Amino acid sequence: MKRIISLLILTIIIVACGTKRTKVDQLEKTVATAQQIKKEIEIPKSSAVQLAADVSFLASDELKGRDTGSKGIARAATYIQNRFIDLEIAPYQGDYMDNFNVRDTDAFNVVGMIPGTDGDLKNEIVVIGAHYDHIGIMKAVAGDSIANGANDNATGTAAVMAIADHLKKIDFNRRTVVFALFSAEEKGLLGSKHLAKRMKDSGENVVAMINFEMIGTPMVDRPYLAYLTGHDGSNMANVFNKANDQLIVTGKLDQAAQFGLFKRSDNYPFFTKFKVPAQTFCTFDFTNFDHYHKVGDEMSEVNSQHMAQVVDAVMPGVLEVVNGNRLKLVSNE
Ligand SMILES: [Zn+2]
């Protein structure tokens, strides 16, 4: 009887462990390196239709250019939050809305997360971000006064949601991943400054920040798909290119350095606060889009197939950053 009971207990334990065993446990037992993980994991393909739907909503006239503090941006924030809920992306620190003030108006970043799966590495955070605000209403051109901000930066916002979707489905991220859609970028990177400070002050260990800006139109005559700001400042470009064996993901655009783009988007506050690789992927090459900060920045100017290609191209690198060796700074900019 005693033997039967202990056998029974053993069986129960085995069954209990069996149900708890996740894909992660299985993978961690069978694969050792990030290189091997890549072979084991099937990365879902991005949907150009979903990317286009996200950009279309965010850049619609009803949202009136998503100016910080406006009713339109509040609708955009609710939309992003609902997308996170649909994708089963958890709220960051219990709340998707990360509130702050811009002078006397309320502003909010929308922030979700997937907790890390590795006992130690889960304390390291990779932030994947984009700003979702834009500049609102401007002087009318041919009766149109809404700066829709489709390329800038509904495209980056949609890309972050697509990456969140993929990572959730892949279900293998040793590090914790935080998805941050920033407000008030156009007012001086205020949303990202707020979140970077909040994370620093609460003792979070951010090890990398990957940002997306204006990925709605293909670059002209380049061997790579997207450039990376602060290209030489870390090994990020190298890691993304090595991780993808299909194409050259990223390269260096001289104008990016010339115009100081490294310091002009939401990656920068994370660099200054945490002194870790924090850079922006972008495909606006100064020749391939005539509507920067104009009323003509509309969905009709955005190529959603290209967006899908960019997201698919960066995914192996994203997986490497969240599971593999920590990215390294090469020099301080
Ligand atoms: Zn922008």
Residues whose N, C-alpha, C, O or C-beta is under 5 A from the ligand:
A	BS01	ZN	D152 N153 E213
